[in-house]
Structures are given as C-alpha cells and as structure tokens.
Amino acid sequence: MNRLKAAIRYINYYFVSKTKHAIHPPFTYTLLTKVILDKKFKEDYIIPETIRKEMLKSKRSIEVKDLGAGSKENYISIRKIKRIAAKSAKPPKYAQLIYRISKHFQPTSIIELGTSLGITTAYLAQSAKNSKIISIEGCEKTSVVAKQNLSNHNFSNVVILNDNFDNALPLVLNDLKNIDFVFFDGNHRKDPTLKYFELCLQYVNNDSVFIFDDIHWSQEMENAWEIIKQNNKVTLSLDFHFLGIIFFRKELSKQDFVLRFY
Ligand SMILES: C[S@@+](CC[C@H](N)C(=O)[O-])C[C@H]1O[C@@H](n2cnc3c(N)ncnc32)[C@H](O)[C@@H]1O
C-alpha cells in the first residue's frame, strides 16, 4: 500500500514538476542550469563510487541497530553490508547532486544526519576539502565501517560521531555555532525531522543550505516538508521529489518550486 502511495506521489510529481524554462529568478535559474543539471562527470566522484563498489561487493554482515523510521526501539538485526549499500546510500545521481550543491556554495561547516556506510559523506568530503564535516550515525557497527571507508581514502576533513541525533546534534550545533549546510538523511518521521530542523534553524545564516532526503517517502514526510517550506525563515524551496532543498537568503522573495531532475 505504501509503495502504491509512493508511486502515485511520483506520478503526481512527474506532471506537476517544471523544467528550467519555467524558472525566472536569476539565483534559482543559475543554480539549476549551472549546478543542479550539470551532468558532466567529475574526478571527485571516483572515490565515493569506489567505496560504493567495495561495499556492494562485500561479503561481510554486521549487527545493525535500527534507529530510523518504522523501527522498534533498539532493534538489532544482522545485515549484509552489500544490502545496506544498495538500500541506504543515496544513489549516484542524488549523491552527486548533493556534491555539486556543496561544491558550489563551499560551506565551511557541514552536518550530515545519517552516515550509514559513509558514501554520501565521501561526496561531501570531496566537495569542500577545507570544510569541517560532521556526520552522525547511531548504529555503532555501521559507523565503524564508515570510519574505515573514509580513513582508507585518507579523508581528514570528516568526523563521524557514533550517537543518536537527539544527543549529538545539540552538542554539535553548540560547538559549531554557525551552520552552512545540513543533509538530513535519517529518522524519516515527521516529528524527529521537524525537531532536527528547528534545532538547526537556530544556527542558520543567510547563505545556509539544508537538504532533506525522501520528502515524499511517506505522508509523515510530506507533512514535515510542507511545514518546513512554510517556515518564515525559508525563502526558497526546491522539490526534486527524492530530495528537497531550502535556502534562507533574505534577498529572495519567497518561492516554492517543484522541479524536474531526470
Ligand atoms: C538512509 S541512511 C544514511 C545514508 C547516507 N547518508 C548515504 O547517503 O550514504 C540513514 C542512517 O541514519 C541512521 N539513523 C537513523 N535514525 C537515527 C538517529 N535517530 N540517530 C542516529 N542515527 C540514526 C541509520 O542508522 C542509518 O544508517
């Protein structure tokens, strides 16, 4: 039933979404044509995709503590690493979009909520080599694999914290003080998503960028996305169905776009 609803939401997106030709504000048009729709291959994609290939080939299994949406509290299961890589990591198309946005804006501080095996983390590390990247992962064994993946490729600008977002996020925010870029990719439920959004909101600046994963994955996430878009501080929202991006630039007049990305 959930899959059917998700398919209907995607069909709706297909018909509602607009192409770049419908976009007029210069900031959005330039971002869309020069950054978002830039399909050219980049050398920086090689290492993250090497990690993905290694993970997809792995024969190992690990104990996974499931903290995300729909999971029972502290539920532990044994999962194949290759299955986690196939199911949890953002696919190349979207991980590379996140890379390009970060590369374009060069944030000095990046937070990722939900490291998993560190594949998108590696993209973020490639995108802003002088930035401080903090990625939070609640499952200990998964975070160990992610740390190994990043240290194998000598990423020195990333810190992976093994903790629940509820504990770690307030501490990280308090430490960084100013947040330029957040990728929300864990605990896809309405209340936790809004809670993490509101926490991060206290530390935004005019140039901050927030990216939310799977904004149409469930009715709860759709509701959360609606509330996020309507927040007074949000001046621009871009809906790419599997990702939603928001900006806080005061020079923009408030607009919400549903855009094609296929
Ligand atoms: C979809 S995966 C992240 C994928 C990763 N960003 C990527 O693209 O490669 C979500 C991760 O968030 C973690 N997670 C979910 N809820 C959490 C919570 N409340 N605290 C800490 N980690 C959590 C899960 O353990 C899972 O590994």
The ligand as an SDF file (V2000), in Angstrom:
LIG
                    3D

 27 29  0  0  0  0  0  0  0  0999 V2000
   19.4760    6.4520    4.8190 C   0  0  0  0  0  0  0  0  0  0  0  0
   20.8160    6.0840    5.8710 S   0  0  0  0  0  0  0  0  0  0  0  0
   22.0070    7.3300    5.5030 C   0  0  0  0  0  0  0  0  0  0  0  0
   22.6270    7.1810    4.1390 C   0  0  0  0  0  0  0  0  0  0  0  0
   23.8040    8.0860    3.8840 C   0  0  0  0  0  0  0  0  0  0  0  0
   23.5200    9.4730    4.1490 N   0  0  0  0  0  0  0  0  0  0  0  0
   24.2280    7.9440    2.4330 C   0  0  0  0  0  0  0  0  0  0  0  0
   23.6030    8.5600    1.5460 O   0  0  0  0  0  0  0  0  0  0  0  0
   25.1880    7.2020    2.1600 O   0  0  0  0  0  0  0  0  0  0  0  0
   20.2090    6.6420    7.4290 C   0  0  0  0  0  0  0  0  0  0  0  0
   21.1350    6.3240    8.5930 C   0  0  0  0  0  0  0  0  0  0  0  0
   20.6810    7.1140    9.6850 O   0  0  0  0  0  0  0  0  0  0  0  0
   20.8670    6.3830   10.8770 C   0  0  0  0  0  0  0  0  0  0  0  0
   19.8770    6.8880   11.8470 N   0  0  0  0  0  0  0  0  0  0  0  0
   18.5290    6.8700   11.7220 C   0  0  0  0  0  0  0  0  0  0  0  0
   17.9580    7.4490   12.7970 N   0  0  0  0  0  0  0  0  0  0  0  0
   18.9670    7.8410   13.6130 C   0  0  0  0  0  0  0  0  0  0  0  0
   19.0090    8.5250   14.8670 C   0  0  0  0  0  0  0  0  0  0  0  0
   17.8940    8.8990   15.4850 N   0  0  0  0  0  0  0  0  0  0  0  0
   20.2130    8.7930   15.4020 N   0  0  0  0  0  0  0  0  0  0  0  0
   21.3540    8.4070   14.7630 C   0  0  0  0  0  0  0  0  0  0  0  0
   21.3770    7.7530   13.5820 N   0  0  0  0  0  0  0  0  0  0  0  0
   20.1930    7.4820   13.0110 C   0  0  0  0  0  0  0  0  0  0  0  0
   20.6150    4.9280   10.4910 C   0  0  0  0  0  0  0  0  0  0  0  0
   21.2960    4.0580   11.3760 O   0  0  0  0  0  0  0  0  0  0  0  0
   21.1120    4.8790    9.0560 C   0  0  0  0  0  0  0  0  0  0  0  0
   22.4070    4.3460    8.9700 O   0  0  0  0  0  0  0  0  0  0  0  0
  1  2  1  0
  2  3  1  0
  2 10  1  0
  3  4  1  0
  4  5  1  0
  5  6  1  0
  5  7  1  0
  7  8  2  0
  7  9  1  0
 10 11  1  0
 11 12  1  0
 11 26  1  0
 12 13  1  0
 13 14  1  0
 13 24  1  0
 14 15  1  0
 14 23  1  0
 15 16  2  0
 16 17  1  0
 17 18  1  0
 17 23  2  0
 18 19  1  0
 18 20  2  0
 20 21  1  0
 21 22  2  0
 22 23  1  0
 24 25  1  0
 24 26  1  0
 26 27  1  0
M  CHG  2   2   1   9  -1
M  END
$$$$
